[in-house]
Amino acid sequence: MRIVAGFLRSDEGRAALDRAIEETRLRDGELLVVHSMKGGERDEERQVVTYREEFEQLESRLASEGISYRLVEYARGNSPSEDLLQAAKDEDAGLLVIGIRRRSPVGKLVLGSNAQDILLQSDCPVLAVKAGGQADQ
């Protein structure tokens, strides 16, 4: 089974990636980790370097744990949800793993919700993971 997860430097992103690794191990599958960047925009070099370092650390971790994996970076001008949905479709994924966080109704309205888009539009099952220590309010 092919499992797709996004790469995001947040507690939710790390929790989702940890769970995706666990699911890959349980299902003897292959993990596709997608890093989605807008592209065409000038990022601060420090942020790009930090992402690259963490992406390389992730690759080392996956290799040392014996996980079958691929890491991809997209800079196509799409939203993260568009890139993850397209990767899942292109790869015929059996599972898409995402991190979620609580947001106010106004926050959802103003900023949109990648998680909501993925949950509503995915052709494959989606596992939504909360970061540890989050309590419902």
C-alpha positions, 0 to 999 in steps of 0.5 A: 500500500502506498501512503501519502503524507505532507511535510510540515514543520509544525506539531501537527505536521510532525504528528501526522508524519510519525503516524504515517511512518507507523502506518507504513510499517504496519502495512508493509507499504511505501511512504511518499512524503510531499513538501508543497511550496508555493513557488515563484515567491522569494522565501527567506533563505534561512527558512529554505535552509531550515526546511532543507535540513529537516527534509534531509534529517527525515530522509536519514531517519526513514533510511535508518528505520528501513522504511520504503519511502520517496520524498518529493518537493513541489513548487507549482503554485498550488495549495498544499491540499491540491498538491497532496490530493494530486500526489495521492491520485497520481500514486494511487495511494491507499491512505492519505495522512494529514495533521489537523488543528482546532481553528475558529470559524472565522479562521476557517472562513478567512484562511480556508482549510487545507485539511477540510479540502483534503477530507472532502475531496480525497478519493482514498481514505484519510487519516486525520491526526492531532498533535499530542497534548491537544485538548478539545475546547 
